[in-house]
Amino acid sequence: MIANTLLVCLAAFAAGFIDAIVGGGGLVQTPVLFMTFPNYPVATLLGTTKLPSFSGTAVSLYQYSKHVTIQWRVVVWIGLAAFCAAMLGSRLVTLVSNDTFKPIILGALIAVAIYTYSKKNFGQHVEKKLSFSMALLRGILSGIIIGFYDGFIGPGTGSFLVLVFISLLGFDFMHASAHAKTVNLATNLASIIYFVSTGHIIFELAVPMAICNMMGGFVGTRFALLKGNQFIRIFFLLIVCGTILRFGYDVFVK
């Protein structure tokens, strides 16, 4: 049990590091937990990942907020919409298989990877000047969709949020990563509330994983702030490609 705990804690550190930069830490944390503890219900293992994810995201957001201006007027409403949708998604994951949606997500991820790679200046500067109401509308609609996705499936949520803040709201990678953390914090909190209320969190694993995820989040955020937008863009592409491989395995092999 100790060896298994150390393994998932190492995965949690790596997940915190990746999440801090551009999201997608669930690609590491979730599969390792599933492989290490295969006899637990899916909902319980997913619930257990939410506490570490929340903790690491909170540390990252705090670090980003000291260097990046957060547009709280917009992001609070997006976070609230995502919170409600994530609660619904977490409820459904205990009732419905999410395998049906994975081919759709795989296609969307491939399109994201091609677009990001082909558009070299993507996320390097603010591309859109939107009114407050338009930014709010786009953000809330996106928050509902991605919040539901996070509660129902999970891995790659941070990357999708970064994409939304860049492509729909006109942020650069640095600001998109910072704002994505705020919304991701809300979706994780919603899932934690639901999974705690239904007894689907293994706290003996979740607490040490949370500590390691926070450490990874701290290191990852400092790294992202030091390296800047171009580094984050490359890292984003790597994580999206990793997510494609993950969902491709689930769709065609598993």
C-alpha positions as CSV (number, residue, x, y, z in Angstrom):
1,M,0.0,0.0,0.0
2,I,2.9,2.4,0.8
3,A,4.6,1.8,-2.5
4,N,1.3,2.4,-4.3
5,T,0.7,5.6,-2.4
6,L,4.1,6.8,-3.3
7,L,3.5,6.1,-7.0
8,V,0.2,8.0,-7.1
9,C,1.8,10.9,-5.1
10,L,4.6,11.1,-7.7
11,A,1.9,11.2,-10.4
12,A,0.1,13.9,-8.5
13,F,3.3,16.1,-8.4
14,A,3.7,15.7,-12.2
15,A,0.0,16.5,-12.7
16,G,0.3,19.6,-10.6
17,F,3.3,20.7,-12.6
18,I,1.6,20.2,-15.9
19,D,-1.7,21.7,-14.8
20,A,0.1,24.9,-13.6
21,I,1.5,25.5,-17.0
22,V,-1.4,24.7,-19.4
23,G,-3.8,22.2,-17.8
24,G,-4.0,18.5,-18.7
25,G,-2.5,17.1,-15.5
26,G,-5.3,14.6,-15.3
27,L,-3.6,12.8,-18.2
28,V,-1.0,11.7,-15.7
29,Q,-2.8,11.6,-12.4
30,T,-6.0,9.8,-13.4
31,P,-4.6,6.8,-15.4
32,V,-1.9,6.1,-12.7
33,L,-4.6,6.0,-10.0
34,F,-6.8,3.7,-12.1
35,M,-3.9,1.4,-12.9
36,T,-2.7,1.3,-9.3
37,F,-6.1,0.7,-7.7
38,P,-8.1,-1.1,-10.4
39,N,-10.6,-2.6,-8.0
40,Y,-12.2,0.6,-6.9
41,P,-15.3,2.0,-8.6
42,V,-14.7,4.6,-11.3
43,A,-16.6,7.3,-9.5
44,T,-14.5,6.8,-6.4
45,L,-11.2,7.1,-8.2
46,L,-12.4,10.1,-10.1
47,G,-13.6,11.7,-6.9
48,T,-10.2,11.0,-5.3
49,T,-8.4,12.9,-8.1
50,K,-10.5,16.1,-7.5
51,L,-9.0,17.1,-4.1
52,P,-5.4,17.0,-5.4
53,S,-6.5,18.9,-8.6
54,F,-8.2,21.5,-6.5
55,S,-5.3,22.0,-4.2
56,G,-2.7,22.3,-7.0
57,T,-4.9,24.6,-9.0
58,A,-5.4,26.9,-5.9
59,V,-1.6,27.2,-5.4
60,S,-1.1,27.9,-9.1
61,L,-3.8,30.6,-9.2
62,Y,-2.3,32.3,-6.2
63,Q,1.1,32.4,-7.9
64,Y,-0.3,33.7,-11.2
65,S,-2.4,36.4,-9.5
66,K,0.7,38.0,-8.2
67,H,2.0,38.5,-11.7
68,V,-1.0,38.5,-14.0
69,T,-4.1,40.8,-13.7
70,I,-7.2,38.6,-13.4
71,Q,-10.5,39.9,-14.9
72,W,-12.6,39.0,-11.9
73,R,-15.8,40.6,-13.3
74,V,-15.9,38.1,-16.1
75,V,-14.2,35.1,-14.6
76,V,-16.4,34.8,-11.5
77,W,-19.5,34.4,-13.6
78,I,-17.8,31.9,-15.9
79,G,-16.7,30.0,-12.8
80,L,-20.2,30.0,-11.4
81,A,-21.7,28.6,-14.6
82,A,-18.9,25.9,-14.8
83,F,-19.5,25.0,-11.1
84,C,-23.2,24.2,-11.7
85,A,-22.4,22.3,-14.9
86,A,-19.6,20.3,-13.2
87,M,-22.0,19.3,-10.4
88,L,-24.4,17.8,-13.0
89,G,-21.5,16.1,-14.7
90,S,-20.3,14.5,-11.5
91,R,-23.8,13.3,-10.8
92,L,-24.1,11.6,-14.2
93,V,-20.7,9.9,-14.0
94,T,-22.2,7.7,-11.3
95,L,-25.1,6.8,-13.6
96,V,-24.0,6.8,-17.2
97,S,-20.9,5.5,-19.1
98,N,-18.9,8.4,-20.6
99,D,-17.3,6.2,-23.3
100,T,-19.9,7.3,-25.9
101,F,-18.5,10.8,-25.9
102,K,-14.8,10.0,-26.2
103,P,-14.8,9.7,-30.1
104,I,-16.3,13.2,-30.3
105,I,-13.7,14.6,-27.9
106,L,-10.9,12.9,-29.8
107,G,-12.0,14.6,-33.1
108,A,-12.2,18.0,-31.3
109,L,-8.7,17.5,-29.8
110,I,-7.2,16.7,-33.2
111,A,-8.7,19.8,-34.7
112,V,-7.3,21.9,-31.7
113,A,-3.8,20.4,-32.3
114,I,-3.8,21.2,-36.0
115,Y,-5.1,24.7,-35.5
116,T,-2.6,25.6,-32.8
117,Y,0.3,24.1,-34.7
118,S,-0.6,25.8,-38.0
119,K,-1.2,29.3,-36.4
120,K,2.2,30.2,-35.1
121,N,1.0,33.5,-33.4
122,F,-1.9,31.7,-31.7
123,G,-1.9,32.9,-28.0
124,Q,1.0,35.2,-28.4
125,H,-0.9,38.4,-28.1
126,V,-4.5,39.6,-27.4
127,E,-6.4,39.2,-30.7
128,K,-9.9,40.3,-29.8
129,K,-11.4,43.4,-28.2
130,L,-14.8,42.4,-26.9
131,S,-17.5,44.2,-25.0
132,F,-18.1,43.1,-21.4
133,S,-21.4,41.6,-22.3
134,M,-20.1,39.6,-25.3
135,A,-17.1,38.3,-23.3
136,L,-19.5,37.3,-20.5
137,L,-21.8,35.5,-22.9
138,R,-19.0,33.6,-24.6
139,G,-17.4,32.8,-21.3
140,I,-20.6,31.5,-19.6
141,L,-21.6,29.3,-22.5
142,S,-18.1,27.8,-22.6
143,G,-18.0,27.4,-18.9
144,I,-21.2,25.4,-19.0
145,I,-19.9,23.0,-21.6
146,I,-16.4,22.6,-20.2
147,G,-17.7,22.4,-16.6
148,F,-20.0,19.6,-17.5
149,Y,-17.1,17.9,-19.3
150,D,-14.9,18.2,-16.2
151,G,-17.5,16.7,-13.9
152,F,-18.3,13.9,-16.3
153,I,-14.9,13.0,-17.9
154,G,-12.2,15.3,-16.6
155,P,-8.7,14.9,-18.3
156,G,-7.8,17.8,-20.4
157,T,-10.2,20.3,-18.9
158,G,-7.5,22.9,-18.2
159,S,-6.3,22.7,-21.8
160,F,-9.9,23.3,-23.1
161,L,-10.2,26.3,-20.8
162,V,-7.0,27.8,-22.0
163,L,-8.2,27.3,-25.6
164,V,-11.5,29.1,-24.8
165,F,-9.8,32.1,-23.2
166,I,-7.5,32.4,-26.2
167,S,-9.8,31.7,-29.1
168,L,-13.0,33.2,-27.8
169,L,-11.9,35.9,-25.4
170,G,-8.6,37.0,-27.0
171,F,-6.2,36.3,-24.2
172,D,-2.5,35.4,-24.6
173,F,-1.3,32.1,-23.3
174,M,0.0,33.5,-20.0
175,H,-3.3,35.3,-19.1
176,A,-5.4,32.4,-20.5
177,S,-3.6,29.9,-18.2
178,A,-4.1,32.2,-15.2
179,H,-7.9,32.6,-15.9
180,A,-8.3,28.9,-16.7
181,K,-7.1,28.1,-13.2
182,T,-9.9,30.2,-11.7
183,V,-12.6,28.3,-13.6
184,N,-11.0,25.0,-13.1
185,L,-11.0,25.7,-9.3
186,A,-14.7,26.1,-9.5
187,T,-15.3,22.9,-11.4
188,N,-13.1,20.9,-9.0
189,L,-14.9,22.3,-6.0
190,A,-18.3,21.3,-7.4
191,S,-17.0,17.8,-8.0
192,I,-15.5,17.6,-4.5
193,I,-18.8,18.7,-2.9
194,Y,-20.7,16.0,-4.8
195,F,-18.2,13.2,-4.3
196,V,-17.7,13.9,-0.6
197,S,-21.5,13.9,-0.1
198,T,-21.8,10.5,-1.8
199,G,-18.7,8.9,-0.1
200,H,-16.6,8.7,-3.3
201,I,-13.3,10.1,-2.1
202,I,-10.5,8.0,-0.6
203,F,-9.0,10.5,1.8
204,E,-6.0,8.3,2.7
205,L,-4.9,8.8,-0.9
206,A,-6.4,12.2,-1.7
207,V,-4.7,14.1,1.1
208,P,-1.0,13.1,0.4
209,M,-1.7,13.4,-3.3
210,A,-3.1,16.9,-2.7
211,I,0.2,17.9,-0.9
212,C,2.3,16.6,-3.8
213,N,0.0,18.3,-6.4
214,M,0.4,21.6,-4.6
215,M,4.2,21.2,-4.7
216,G,4.0,20.5,-8.4
217,G,1.7,23.4,-9.0
218,F,4.1,25.8,-7.3
219,V,7.1,24.6,-9.3
220,G,5.1,24.6,-12.6
221,T,3.8,28.1,-12.1
222,R,7.2,29.5,-11.4
223,F,8.5,27.8,-14.5
224,A,5.7,29.1,-16.7
225,L,6.2,32.7,-15.5
226,L,9.9,32.4,-16.1
227,K,9.6,31.0,-19.7
228,G,6.7,33.0,-21.0
229,N,4.1,32.6,-23.8
230,Q,6.2,30.8,-26.4
231,F,7.1,28.0,-24.0
232,I,3.5,27.7,-22.9
233,R,2.4,27.3,-26.5
234,I,4.8,24.5,-27.1
235,F,3.8,22.8,-23.8
236,F,0.1,23.3,-24.7
237,L,0.7,21.4,-28.0
238,L,2.5,18.6,-26.2
239,I,-0.3,18.2,-23.7
240,V,-3.0,18.2,-26.4
241,C,-1.1,15.5,-28.3
242,G,-0.9,13.5,-25.1
243,T,-4.6,13.9,-24.6
244,I,-5.2,12.7,-28.2
245,L,-3.1,9.6,-27.5
246,R,-5.0,9.0,-24.3
247,F,-8.5,9.2,-25.9
248,G,-7.3,7.4,-29.0
249,Y,-6.3,4.5,-26.8
250,D,-9.7,4.5,-25.1
251,V,-11.6,4.6,-28.4
252,F,-9.6,2.2,-30.5
253,V,-7.7,-0.1,-28.2
254,K,-9.3,-0.4,-24.8
